């Protein structure tokens, strides 16, 4: 019976990991893709605006 208790944690972790990956793959794209892309673009624009212009690099 010790082997059953030794196998439960790895089996549980494997099932949980598989469920996580399936959920991630299913949530990619779809009807909300344009909303997600717009939100990311807006956040990146706000961040770059807050940081100001990039410093100029001197090349040799």
BELNORUR-V226965 format. One record per pair of residues at least 4 apart in sequence whose ideal C-beta (glycine too) atoms are under 7 Angstrom apart, sorted by the first residue. I is the first residue (numbers start at 0). J is the second residue. Records with the same first field share a line. If there is no record, write none. Layout:
I=J, J
//
This chain:
0=4
1=5
2=6
3=7
6=10
7=11
8=12
9=13
10=14
11=15
12=16
13=17
14=18
15=19
16=20
17=21
18=22
19=23
20=24
21=25
22=26
28=32
31=35
32=36
33=37
34=38
35=39
36=40
37=41
38=42
39=43
40=44
41=45
42=46
43=47
44=48
45=49
46=50
//
